[in-house]
Amino acid sequence: MTIDEICSACINALRAEGYNESTIFNYEGVIRRFKQYCKEYDIAVYSSEIGKAYADDVISKKTGKFSKNRYHTQGRFYRLIDSYFSTGTFDFSLMKKGRIIPDNEEHQRIYTEYNGKGIADIKQLSSSLIMEYIKSTKTSRQREMLCELRGIFRYLERADLYNAIAGIHAPQIKKIIPVLTDSELQKIYDCINEGKLSLRDAAIVMIVQL
């Protein structure tokens, strides 16, 4: 099935399903970009691989950053035409919006950075990239982060990445408990003198202050 054929079938199906003209207009825009994308790679016949590649092309060429609009529109378009390619029927339930989890700036920053390095799949992660990520993490977070990464790498069965961080021990942050100010101490002494504390509690306070 050619790119033109599957795109025309998509528009016809949207109209037959009763979608309004504004929705169809938006899909026509997505289709124009999809055809241009295929033309750049000299592809005239549709495949799931080219559809997925287009759906994953979510970095804006204008800003160089992750585009939430491209993520949603291209993802829905790919799921729709690929359902037709696989089954011969457009599954309109697949047009529901997807969502990035977690939907936050840090996740999008990492996504954009890795996409710029040509990394689009977990299988492409290397120990050097993991080390870079660890070094960029705040010292106060490294202990928790290493624990999380070990669990993730075990789940992914990536023994190479697990072994790469197995011997790393994050520095243990020792927190110094601040001492009481003179005014705070005086308030405690006043409570003791006024009999507001039990003899046991008063004795403990006095011993600690020695």
N, C-alpha and C positions, 0 to 999 in steps of 0.2 A: 504493500500500500504506500503510495507516494505521500509526501508532506502535504501537497495541495489537496489531495483526496481526503485525508483524515481531518484536515482543518475545515474544509467545506462541509464535511459530514457533521462536525462539531457545531458549526453555526446553524445548520439546518435542524439539528436535534434540539438546540436551545430554543429555536422559534417554535418547533413542534411541541415542546414541553410548556410553552406559554410564558417564557421569561420576558421581562419588559425590555424595551429597546435600549435603555441605559446600560443594562447588564450585557446585552449583546454587543453594544458599542465598546464596552470595556474589553470584552473577549476578542473583538476584532483587533484592538490595539495589541493585546498579548500575542495574538496570532501573527501580526506583522513583525513583531520583534522576534518571534520564534522562527519565522521564515528567514529573516535576516541572519539570525544565529546559524541556521542550517546552511545558508548560502556561504557564510564565512568558512565553513568546514567542508564545503562542496558535497553536501549530503542532500539527496533528493528523495530517498526512501526512508520512511519512519521505522524506528526501532525503539524498544524500551530504553536502551542505553542513551540514545540521543535525547529522548524525552526527559530522562532523569538528569542528564548533564545540564540541560536547559533549566530545569527546576532548581538545580543547585547553584546556578549562576546568579547569586544574590548580592554581589558586590557592585554598588553603583559605579558606573564608569565616570560620572561627573564628580562624585565626592571621594571615591575610593573606599567608602565605608559600607558596612552592612545595610541593606535596604529591606526594611520590614515589609514594604509594599510589594517588592519583587518576590520576597519569600512567600507571601500569601497567594498572590495572583498566579505566579508561575507554578507554584506547588499544586494549586487547585486545577489549573489547566492541564498539567501533566497527569494528575490522577484521573481526570475525566477522559482524556483521549486515550490513555493507556488502558483504561477499562474497556473501551471500545475495541482497541487493538487486540486485547487478550480474549474478549468474550463475544465481540460483535454487537454489544449493547452498551450504551452510555449509562453509567451508574451515577446518577445525579446526587446520590447520598454522599459521594466523595467530594462534593463541592464545598462541604463545611470547612470553615476556617481551621487551619492548623495553628499551633501555638508553640513558640520556643519556650522550653523549660530548662533553666529558669529564665524568665524574661527580664533581664537586667543588663546594665551597661557593661559589667565585667564579662559576662558570657559573650556579648556581642563583640567586645574588644578582642577576646581570645579567638573567636570565630573569624573575625576579619584578619587578624594577624596570621593565623595558620593558613587561611585561604590564600593570603599573599605569598606564602611559602610553597603553595601548591599542595597543601595537605587537606584532603577532603574526606578522609576515611581514617578510623581509629587504627587500622592495620598499618598505616604509614607512620605512626608515632615511633620515635626512636629514643634511645636512652639519652642522647645529647639534648634533645628537645625537652625531655623531662627534667634534666639537670638545670637547664635554663629557666624553666618554670619554677623550680624549687628556689633557685638563687633570687628570683624576682619577688618571692613571697616574703612578707614581713617576718622577722625573726620570731615574733610573738605567736605567729600562726603556723610556723613550720612543723612543730610537734604534732598538732592536730591534722595538718595537711598530709604529712607522711603516713600517718595512720590510715587516712582515707584512701590515699593512693595505693597502699598495699592491698587493701580490700578490693579496690577496683581492678587491680592487675590480676589478683587471684581469680576474680569473677570472669575476667576476659581471657584467662588462661595464657597471659603474657608473661611467661617465666623469665624472659630476657629483661623485661622492664622491672619485674619484681626483684630480681637478683641485683639489678643496677642500683636500687635504693635500699636493699636489705641491710647494708652495713652503715647507712647514714643515721646518725643520731643528732637530732636537733638540740641546740643548747637549751638547758633547763633554766627558765627565767626565775630567779629568786626574788620574790617580792619582799620589800622591807616594810614591816608594819610601822606606820607613823606613831610616834609617842604622843601622849596627851599634852595639850598646852597647859600653862600654869592656871589659866582660868577654868579649864575643864577639870583639872585636879581639885581645885578649890571647891567646885560644885559637888564633887564626890565626897570630899571631906565634910562639907556642910550637911549632906544627906546622912552621913554616918553620925555626926554630932547631934543631928536632930532625931536620931533613932528611926529613920526611914528604911534602914537596911537591917536585916537579921544579923545577929552576932557572927554567924558563920560567914555571910557574904562580906561583912565589914572586915573580918579577919583576913579573908582571901585578898581583898583589895589592899590592905596594909602590907601583907607579905609580898605581893607582886611589886609594890612600889619601893620595897627595900633595896 
